[in-house]
Amino acid sequence: MSIYFDHAATTPISDLALSALTDAAKKLGNASSLHSAGRSVRKELEAAREQIAATIDCAPSEVIFTGTGTEANNLAIKGLYWKAAKSGKKIVVTSTFEHHAVMDPILWLAEHEGAQIIQLDVDRNGVLNFDTLNKAIAENREKIAFISIMHSNNEVGTVQDIAQVVRLAGDIPVHSDCVQSFGKMELSFNELGLTAATISAHKIGGPLGVAALILKKGLDIEPILHGGGQERDLRSGTFNAPSILAFAAAAKESRSKLGERSTAVRKLKQQLIQVVKEKVADAWVNGNQTNTLPGIVSITFPRSDSEGLLLLLDSEGIACSTGSACSAGVQRPSHVLLAMGLSEDETTSTLRFSLSYSNTIAEIEKLGAVIASVVERSRAASGKK
């Protein structure tokens, strides 16, 4: 049986979510239709919206369903920028540490729409430099369209103080990619004071192909899809009702079991770190280990090759990652690790292990039994010194 340590990329669909998905898929009706079949589907869909809103502490009307987290990020980033640009605000403040689903649309805005980008540094632990954020806001407040800082990093797990970002921002809109945090730690849209946040189903035991932008009620931004006017006229298209209902089931389950799962996963993570360090003495862990997600751990194995490590572990029946799954197949240094001050050689000697409550101590012991030989073989083949 294979061992799966790549839950930050995607998770297996839970039994409850799968049951909700299959039951809803058998039901006929378009949620936008006015006949009884359509109204029945719409009633269930709105109940699902309310359930998801409850899990992230927002109003149901603030939940805008999308196809992916990437789409939700694009909707927030482009929509907020286009709205602000009408009044001459063209500066976007972000960090050097963001997921490509945030970085790339911001770069697109710079190339095609004249946006000016201020990128904030992070330290060796991946923690945002608040002095530079405060300075950027003080010097450019009237010109800033919005700020986008991810809640927790998908490669190293570091959690940012988003509430402090919002406090410094004042009346400047703040968006946060919360895809990795949602369902894995306490997360309140209202308490953080965000303008917009992104969440996704398949990171919490829901299906692929459904996500949501949480957008403050009363705020109208420019849409990126036009058609039927669904979702406050911000995201047109036929509702994916079966997946939305499954998303809600996964969100409810994750919220109800958050405490016990978080505790269990943190223990597994510490066990994995201990086992790896015992077997590979010069390996080190990247990122803030105090304020971090329960299940993500980034480990550098000096003088090895991360792609070789991944394939060697895969041959042992162990799945992990070299970084973000969205960059899979592209051989390049991790911009996240470079932003933290690692060298290119160090970034390409690093693996990400992301754990779930479904993992076991026995699986970590299996990793411990093979990791030393895997690293030794990778080092022999890499030619790094």
Buried (B, 14 or more C-beta within 10 A) or exposed (E): EEBBBBBBBBBEBBEBBBBBBEBBEEEEBBBBEEEEBBEBBBEBBBEBBEBBBBBBBBBBEBBBBBBBBBBBBBBBBBBBBBBBBEEEBBBBBBBBBBBBBBBBBBBBBBEEEEBBBBBBBBEEBBBBBBEBBEEBBEEBBEEBBBBBBBBBBBBBBBBBBBBBBBEBBEEBBBBBBBBBBBBBBEBEBEEBBBBBBBBBBBBBBBBEBBBBBBBBEEBEBBBBBEEEEBBBEBBBBEBBBBBBBBBBBBBBBBBEEBEEBBEBBBEBBEBBBEBBBEBBEEBBBBBBBEBBBBBBBBBBBBBBBBBBBBEBBEEBEBBBBBBBBBBEEEEEBBBBBBBBBBEEBBBBBBBBBBBBBBBEEEBBEBBBEBBBEBBEBBBEEBEBE
